Amino acid sequence: LEFSWFHSEDLHTGTTVAALAARFADALADLARHAARPASAGRTPSDFPLARLDQAAVDRIAGDDPGAVEDVHPLTPTQTGMLFHGLSQDDRGVYFQQLTFDLDGVPDPAALAAAWQRVTDRTPVLRAHVVWQDVPEPLLVVRHRATVPVTHLDWRDLTEEERGHRLRDLLEQDRERGIDLDRAPLQRLVLARTSDGAVRVVWSFHHLVLDGWSLFQVLSDVFTQHATAGREPLPERRPFRDYVAWLRERDAAQADRHWQARLAGLSEATALPYDREPRESHRAESTAAVRATVDEATTRSLEELARTAGLTLNTLVQGAWAMLLSRQARRADVVFGTTVSGRPPELPGADTMTGLFITTLPTRVTVPHDRPLLDWLRDLQQEQSEDRRHDHVPLTRMKGFTGLPERTALFDSIVVFENYPVDDGLAAAHGLRLSALDGIETTNYPLSLVAYPGTALGLRLGYDPRLFDADTAGRMVEHLAVLLANTAALPQCPPARLPLLTADRRRQVVEEWNDTATDLPGGTVAELFAAQVRRTPDAVALEADARRLTYRELDALAARLAHRLTALGVAAEVPVGVLADRSADLVVVQLALVRTGGVYVPLDGRAPRERLRGMLAEAGACLLLTDAGRQDAARKALPDGTVLRVDDLLAADVDAAVVRRAITEQGVRCLWLTAGLFRLLAQEDPTCLRGAREVWCGGWAVAGAVVG
C-alpha cells in the first residue's frame, strides 16, 4: 500500500509533511496489528461473502470473540439434507462415523495426538461446527482454533480377551454420545496403548464434514506429520469453501431440466422384499449387515469383461443390483440410490480437497427382456455419466419432479462402490503398520449395498433388522453374487433372463421342494374337509398364537362366514380379495371361499397402494376382506368397493347352517397375481407349467406350455 503526499511549499515545509506521513503510516500499522489480534472485535458481512448475512446475523454467529471465527459459508445440499434428517429424527447417532484400527510404530501416543492436531489446524472443515437457527440458511462456521478432544487409555496389562471387551464397551458408549453439531470440532479421538509401541485408535466424527476419500487424506496427512514430527509441510489443499463457491455458480435451470426428464412418470416406489412392512413412523436405519465375497476367478472375469467392454466394475455391480430389484419388485422400472464422489473434474484441485463431496443420486433403470446385457450396461453407464454432471441438485428438489406420494421416498436402497485406498500401505509408507481396520457407518435406508474392489470383490449388504430377517438379507446377497458371476459368463443374455440361483439352490427349488408326489384322495377340497370333520370332530385342527380350534369349531366358523359371503353375492368363481395377516381367521376365510366356490385372491400388504388397486382391478374383485391391522390399507386399496373385516362378519348373528353348493373340480380356487414368480419358475424349468390350462401373465392369459 503506497501513499503520495502533495503540499504547498508556501504553507508547509517538507520536514513537517514527512513527519505527518510517518505518523499516518504508524497509525495504519497499529490498526492492522489490532485487527489481526484474535481478540479484536468486529466482523462484517463482507468478511463472509458466501454466507449472505446481515450485520445482526454476523454478530450472533461471532459472539463475544469475533476474531475466533475464520470463515462462514453455507452447507452444501448434501450437508443440509444430513442436518435436517438428523434433526427430524432427534438422534445423535444419525450419520455418526466411527473408525477404529491398530497402529504399530507409535511409542508415544501424545506425538500421534499432536500430529492429529496439526492436521486439524491446517484443515478448515475439521475446525468447523454448524449453525442453523436464526440464519437464512444452515451454515458451516470455521474456527481459527479447535482443539481435538483426545482420551488416552492404557490397555498394556490387559489380555486380548479383556481388550476386546473394553473395545466393545468403548465403541458402544462412544456411539451413544454421538456428535454435537453446534460445537467444534465435529471429531474426537481415543488412543489406547496396547504395547510399548502400538495403540488402538478410535476416531469418531460426523459424516457432514468428511467422506471416505477425505478420510484417507486426513489419515495420510496425520501419518506424515507423525513420521516427521511436523518438520515436513502438509500438501497444499484448496479449502472446502472453494467447492461451495463453485456450487453457487451452477446452472440450476439446466440441471432441473435433466432431472425432470429422467424422473418423468415415476409414481410408484420400488418395492423391497420386507419381512415386516415399515410403518409410517418408522425411521429406517441399516444397522445390521451380511457379507459375501465373489471368488478371485470370477472377479478377474468381471474385471476383464469391464475392460474389454469399456465399462467400470462399479457399473457391473449396479447392473446386478438393478436386476435383483427388478426380479423382487416384479417390475422392469426400478429406482435405487447411487453414491458418487461429487468431486467436479472442472474444479481444479477438487480431488485433493478435504470435506464432504459424495452425494447420492437416483438411478432409474429399465431392465429389458429382449436386449443383450452388455448393450444395456453401456447405456446404464452413459446415463449415469450424464447424471453426474447434475449431481448438485438436492434430492428433495428431485422428488418434486416425480408423481410419488408425499411421504414416499425417492428410493429405499443405495449402492456404494468404495475405491479409496485405506489399507496398510497407507501407514507403511511412514514407518507404521495399520491392521484390524473396522468402521461403523449407518445409513437412513432400509438396504445399503457396499462393494469393495480387490483381488476378490467384497459385498456388504446393510439392512434394517426391524424390517428384514438376516436370512432374507443373506439370500439377497447370495442372489447378487450369482448375478455377478452370470454377468461375466453370459454377457449376451437379456438382463431379465439372467439366472440368479446357484446350482444347489436351483436343485432345491426345482427338485427337492417339488418332490411332493403322493396319492391324492378323490373329491373336492370341501368334500375332503367335511369328511375329516366327521372322522375327528374334536381333534385340534388349527393352532395360531394362543388360539386353538377343533375340526368341529373350524367347520362351524367356516360355515358361518360362508353364509355371510353368500348373502353378499359370492358364488362360484367370484373373486374375493383378502388383505390380512396370518391368523386363524385367514384359514377360516379360505375354507369359507371353498364352500361358496368363490376365488381366493391373496394380497401382499407390503405392496404399494397403487399395486394393490391394480391387482384387485385385474382380478375383478369388488369385495375385499381384511383384519383390524390392515383395514386402513384395505379401504385405500378398494375405495369404491366393499371392504369388510372378517372378525365383524364372524361376530354377526346368522344361521350357522352349512352352505351347500355344487362345486366342480374345474372351478378356480385361488388367483395369485404374481407373474414374476411364474417367470422365475419357467426360466429355471421351462416345463414346470405344462399341463396348466392357462396362466395369467401381466394381464394376458396364455397356455401354460408356452410360458418361459
N, C-alpha and C positions, 0 to 999 in steps of 0.2 A: 504494500500500500504506500503510495507516494503522494505528498502534498507539495504544491508550489505556492510560495507566498509572494505577493506583489504589494509594494508600498510606495508612498510618495516620499522622496528624499527631503521635500520641504517640511514634512511633518515628523518623520521618524528616522533615526539613524539605523544603519544595518545591524549594529550590535543589539539594539532594542528588539528588532524584529526576529533576529536569530534566537534570542533568549525566549521570546514568546513561542516560537516554533518548537523549541526544545521542551518547554513546559507542556505544550499541547501534545507532543509525541509521548511524553511521560504519562500524561493523563490517559491517553488511549491505551497504552500498555497496561496501566493499572486496571483499566476497565476490562481488558481482555483477560488478565490474570484472575480478576474477580469472577468473571463469567465462567472460567474454566474450573473453578473450585467446586467440588461435589456438593457443598452445602449452599452454594449460591442459589438464590430464589429466582423464580420467574421463567416459565416456558410459555410459548405462544403457539397457536395453531400452525404457524409457518414452520415450526420445528418438526411437525409430523404431517407432511402434506398428503400422505396416502390415507390418513385416518379421517380427514374431512370433519374436524371437530371445531366447535366454537370455544371461546376462551373459558367459559364456565366448565365445560367438559374436560378441557385440559387441566384446569386447576383441580378438579375432583380426582382425576387419574394421578396427577403428580403428587398430590397430598402435601405433607409437611416437608418433604425433601425432593423438590423438583429435579435437582441435579442427579438424583439416583436413577432417573429414567433415561435410558439411552435411545429408545425408539418406540413408536406406537404405530401399528398398522393393522388393517382388517384381517380377520381369519379368511382362509380360502373357503370355497363352498364345501369341500370335503370336511375341513375342520369344523365349520359351522354345523354341518349335519351331525358330526360326532358330539359336539357340545349339546345340542338340543335333544338328541336322542338320550344322552346320559342324564340330562336334567329331567326329562319327561319320565324316566324310569326311577329317578331318585335313588340311584345305585352307583356307588363309587367304583364298583368293580367293572362297569362297562368301559371297554377299551383300555383296561388295565393290562400292562405288559410286564412280564417278569421273565428275565433271562438269568440262568444260573449255569456255572461251569467251574471246573477245577483249573487252576493256573499254577503250573510249576515253574520255578525260577524267580520267586518273589520272597527273598529273605526278609524284607522289611515292608510289611503291608502299608505302613504310613507313606512310603515312597510311591506305591501304586495309587493311594488316595490323592497324593499331591499331583501326580500326573493327570488324574481324572479332573482335578480342579483346574489345572492349567488348560486342558482342552475345553472345559466349560467356559473358562474366561475368554476363550477365542471363538466360541460358537454361540451366536445370539439366541437361537431357539432353546438352548439348554439353560438360559438365564431368564426365561420368559414365564409369564403367567397370563391368565385370561380375565378380561373384564367384559361383562355382558349386561350389566344393569345400568340404567340411566345413560346409555350411549345409543347413537343412531343404529349401530351395527356391532356385533361382537368383535372384540379387539384383542390382539396379542401385544402385551406390554413387555418390552425387553428391559431388564435392569442392567445397570453398569456392572454390578457385582451381585452374585448369588452363590452362596456357599452350599456345596453339595453335602447333604446330611450323610455322614458315614458312621456306621456302627461296627466296632471292632470286637471280634469274638475269638476265643482261644479254645480250639477243639483238639489240641495235640494229644491230650491224655485220654481221649475217648476211643473206644473200639469202633470198628467200621459200622457195626450194627447201631451203636449209640449215635454215631454221626448221622446215620440215615434217619433215625427217629428225630433228632434235633432239626435236621434239614426240613423234614416234612412239616414239623410243627412251625418252624420259622416261616416257611412258604405260605402256609395257611393263614398265620397271623398277619403276615405282610399283605396278603390279598384282602383280608378283612379291613385293613386300614385304608386301602385304596389310595388315591392321589387327590389332593385338594387343588382344583384348577385355579383358585384365586390366590395361590401362594407360590412364589418362585423359590427354587426351581421345581419343575414337574418331574423330578427324578430323585432317587436316593440309592444308597449303596450299603451293602453288608459285606464285610471281609472277615471270614472265619479262618484262622490259621489251622491247617491240618497237619503240618510238619514244619520243620525249621525253614523250609524253602518253598512251601506251597500254601495256597489259600483257596478256599471255596468262595466264589464271587456270586452274590445275588444282586442283580441290578434291576430295579423297578422303575418304570417310567410310564407316562401316559402316551398312548398312541397318537394323540393330537400333535405331538412335536416331532415324532420320529417314525419313519417307515423302515422296512427291512434293510434297504440299501444304505440308508443313513446310519443305521445301527452299525453296520460293517465299517463305515467310515469313522465313526466315533471310536470304536474299538481299535482300529488301525492307528488312529492318532494317539490314543492312550498308550498303546504298546510302544509306539515310537518315543513318546515323551518319557516313559518309564525306562526304556533302554538307554536313553541319552541324558537322563536326569535333567531334561529341559534344555539341554545345550543345542539340540537340533531344532531349527524353526519348524513350525507346523506348515503344512501345504496351504497355499492361498486358496480360499474357497469364497465364492460370492455369497453374500448374505441371503437368507431366505426372503427378505423384503424385496429383492430384485425379481423374484418369481411372482410375488404378489403384485408388483407394479406391472409385470408382463401380462398377468391375467386381466388387469383393468383395461388393457388396450385391445382385448379380443373383440371380434365382430360377433356380438350376441345374436343379431338377426340371422346371419348365415348359419350359425350353429343351431338355432331354433328350427330353421327350415329343414336341416338334415334330420334332426330327431323327430320332427313331425312326420316326415316321410317314412322313417324306419319303424315308428311305433303306430302308424295309422291302422285303425281297425282292431287294435288289441283291446278286447273287452272281457277276457277271462284269464285268470291266473293259471299258471302251470301247476297242476295238482301233484302233490308228493304222496308217497305211499305211507301215510301216517298210520301208526298203530293206535294212537289216541288223537282224536281231532282237536286242534287248538281252539281254545275258547277266545272270545274277543278280548278278554282282559289278560290273556297270557302274554308274557314277554319272552320271545324266543331267545335262546342262548345255547350255542353249541359247546357244551362243557365236557362232553364225553367224546371218545374217538375210537375208531378201529383202523388198523393199518394193514396194508398189503404191499407186496413187492413184485414187480414184474421181473422175471428172471433175466439174467445178463444176455442170454442169446436173443430173447425177444426184444429186449431194449436195444441191442445192436441192430436188429432188423428194423425197428421203428426209426432209429436214427438214420439208417441207410435209406429207408423209404422217404423220410423227410428231406434228406439231402438231394436225392435224385429228382424228387417231385417239386422242389422249390418251396417246401413247407417248413414250418418250425415244429419241434416236438410239442410245444405249447398248443398249436393248432390241432394236433392229433389227439391230445388229451381233451381239449374242449369238444372236438367232434364226438369222441366216445361218450362224454357226459351228455351231450345233446341227444345221442341215440338212446342212451339209457333212460333219460327223462321222457322221451317220446314213447318208448315202449310202456313205461309205467303209467304215464298220463293218458295213454291210448289216443294220442293226437299227434299230428305232424308238426304243428306250430307250437314251439316251446320257447320259453324265455328264462334265462338264468343270468346271474351277475358274473362279470369277468373283471378281476383286479388287474389294472395296468400300471406301469411305472409312473405315468403322469409327468415325466421329465421331458419338456419340449425340446426337440433337437434344434429348433431355430433360436433358442435362447442360449447364447454362448456360456459355457461353464455350468450348465444345468446338471450335467452328470456328476459334478463334484460338490454340489450344494448339499447342505445338511438341513433336513426338515421333513415334513410330511408332503410327499408328492403323489403317492399312489392314490388312485381313485377307482371306484367300481362302476363299470358301465353295464347297461342292459345288453345282453347278446341275444338277439332274436333269430331263431333258426327254424327253417322248414326242412324236416328230414324226409327226403324223397324215397319213393318206392321203385323208381324207374331210371335213376341216374347212377353212373359209376361213382364209387366212393371218392376216388381221387379228384374227380371234377368238382364234386360238392365241397370237398375240403379246400380246394383252391379258391372257390367262391367265398367260403366262410372266412378265409384269411384275408382276402381282398376287402370284404365288407368290414372286418374288424380294423383293418388299416385305416379305412375312411372314418370309422367311428372314433378312433384315437385322435384324429385331427380336431375333434369337437368334444374332448373329454373334460372340458372345464364347466360344462353345464350341470347344475345341481340335479340330483335325482328327483327332488320334489318338483322341479320345473318339468323334467321329462315326463313324469307321471301325468301332468296336466295335458299332455298331448295324446293320452290314451282314453279309452272309454271304460277303464276299470272303476269299480265302485270305490267310494271314498276311503274305506278302511281296508282295502285290499292292497297288498304290497305289489310293487312292480315285479319283484322276483323274490323267491324264498330260498334259493340256493346260490352259492357262489363257487367259482373256480379260481384258485390262486396257483400260479406257477412260480415257485421260488428258485431264482437263479443267481442269488448273491452268495459270494464265497465266504461264509463264516465257517471256517474249519481250522484245523491245527496249523495249516500253512500260514494262516494269518498271524499267529503268535510266533511260530518257529523262526520267521524272518527277524525277530527281535530277541532271540535267545530264550523264548518262553515255550512251554508246552501246554496246549489247551486240550482238555478232554472232558467227557461227561457233560457235553453241552445239551441243555434242555431249556425249553421255553413254555410259558403259559400264555396263551393268547385266545381270548374268547371273542366270538363274533355274535352279532344280533340276528343271525339267520339260522333257521332250523337245521340246514345242512350246509357244510362248507368243505369242499374238496381242496386239498393242498397236494401238489405234485412236486417231488424233489428229484431233479435230474441227477444222474450219476451212472456208474457202471451198471447198476440195476435201478430202474426207475422206481422211486418210492411213492406210495399213495397213502394219504391220511384223510379219512372221512370223519370230520367232526359232526356231531349230531346232538340234538336236544333230547336228553333221556326222558323228559316228561312227555315227549311226542313220539319217540321211536324206541323200539326194543333194540338191544345190542344185536340180536340175530338178524333183524331187518337191515340194519346198517352193514352188518357183515356180508349179507347176500348182495347188497348193492355194490360194495367194493369188489366182491368176487366177480359179479357180472361185468363191472367196469374193466377189470383186468382181462377178462375173456374177450371183451370187445376190442381192447387194445391189441391183444395177440392176433385176433382175426383181422384187424385193420392191416397189420403187417402181412398176414398170409393171404388175404382176399381183397386187394386194393381195388378190384374192378366190380366187386359185389355192390348192389344197391344198399345204401345205409340202413334202410328199414328192414332189410332181409339178412343183415349180418348176424350170425349166430351169437347168442350171449350165454349159452350153457356149456360148461365143460363136459367132457365125455362121460365122466362119472355122474354128473348132475343130470345129463340128458337120459342116461340109462335109468336113473332113479325115477324121473318124471314119466318117461315113456313106458318103461318096462315094470319096475318094481311097484310103483304106485298104481299101475294099471293092471297088475296081476290080481284081478278080482273075480276070476272065474269061479262060479258056484252054481249049484242047482237052484233055480228060482221056482217058487210055487206059482201055480196059476191063480188068476184072479186080479182084480184091480187093487190099488193101494187101499181104498176104502173098505173093500171086502176083506183084505188081509188083516187090517187093523181091527175090524169088527170081530173077526174070528179069534184074534188074540185076546180081546176083551172078554169074550165068552170063556176062553180057556183059563185065564188068570186074572179075574177081575180085581183081586185085592193085592196083586203084586205091584211093587213100585215100578212105575213106567218112566218117571222123569224126576230128576233132581236138578234144581237150579238155585244156587246160593243156599238159603235156609228153607227153601220150598220143596216139598216132596208130593208128588201126585201119583195115585194108583191108576191102573188102566181104566177102572170104572170112573174115577174122578176126571181123568183126562178126556174120556169119551163124552162125559156129560158136558164139560166146558166146550168141547168142540161142537157138540150138537146145539148148545145154546147160541154160540156165535154163528153157526151155520144158519140157524133160524133167522137171526137178525140180518145176516147178509142177504139171504133170500128175499126178505122184505125190502131190502134196498135195491133189488133188481139183479143181484149177482146170480148168474146161471152158467150153463156150460160155455166155456171158452170166453167168458167175460173177464178182461184183465183187471186186476186189483193191485194197486201199488202198495208196498209195505216199506215204511221207513221207521225202523225200530232197532234198539239194541238187543243183543242176545238175552233171552229170558224164557221162562216157561210160557208166557203168553205168546211168544213168537211161534212156538211149536203148536199151540192151540190154533193160531191163525192158519198155519199150513194144513192142519187136519181139517179145519172148517172149510177151507177152499177145496180140499179134496172131496168133501161131502157135497158141496154145491156144484162142483165142476168148474169153478172159477179158476183163472190163471194167476198164479203167484208171481208178482213182478217185484223182486227184491231190489232195494235201492241202497247205494253206498252213502252213508251220512257224511263221508269225507269229501264227496264230490261238490263242486261249486253249485250254487243255486241254479245258474243257467243250464248246467249239465243235467241236473235233476228234472228241470222243466222239460228239457228236450227229450229225456228218456220217457217220461210219462206221456208226452205228446206222441212220440213214436210208437209206444205200446198201445195208445188209445185208451188209457186208464182215466176214468172220471171219478174214481173213488180211491182215497189214499188212507190206509190205516197206519197209526203211529202210536207212540207212547208218550209219557209225560216229558221225558228228556228231549224228545225230537219234535214235539208238536209245533213249536215256533218255526223251525226249519220246514216242516211239512206244509204249513199254511202258506209259506212263501213259495214253496215249490209247486203248489197246486192252488193258486189264488182263486181260480174260477170253478173249482170242483168241490167235491165233498171230502172233508178231512175229519176223521173220527178217531178217538182214542180207543184202543182195544179194551182197556180196563173199564171204560164207561159202557161199552157195548155189553160186556160180560156182567156188569152190575145191574143191567136193566131187568125188570121183572117180565119174563116171557115164558111161554110154554116150552119146556125143555124136551119136547118130543123129538125123536131123531128125524132129521130131514132125509127123506129117501128120494134119490134121483137116479135115473138110469144113466150111468156114465160109461161110455165106450172106452175101450183100451186105446183108441186112436186119438183121444182128446188131449189137448195141450194142457200140461200141468204147471209148467214153470217157464217163464221167459226171462232169460238173462241177457241184458243189453251190455255185452262186453265183447265187442268184435275183436278187441286187442288180444284177448285170451285165445279166441279161435285162430287168429293169425299166428300166434306163437305156437299153438299146438300143431297147426297144419304145417308150419315151417319146420318144426322138429320131426314130424312124422306125417307126410302128405296123405297117408292112407287112413289117418285116425278118424276122419269124419265120414268116410264112405259107409253107406248104409243108412245115413241120416236122410230123412225125407227131404228136408231143406234146412238151410242155415241162413240166418239173417246177419248180414254184414253191412254195417253203415247204412241201414235203411233198405238194402236190396236183399231179396230172397233168392238164393241160388241153391243149386243142388249141392249136397254135401261133398260129392265126389270131385267137384271142380274147385273147392276152396283150397288155397295154398299159393 
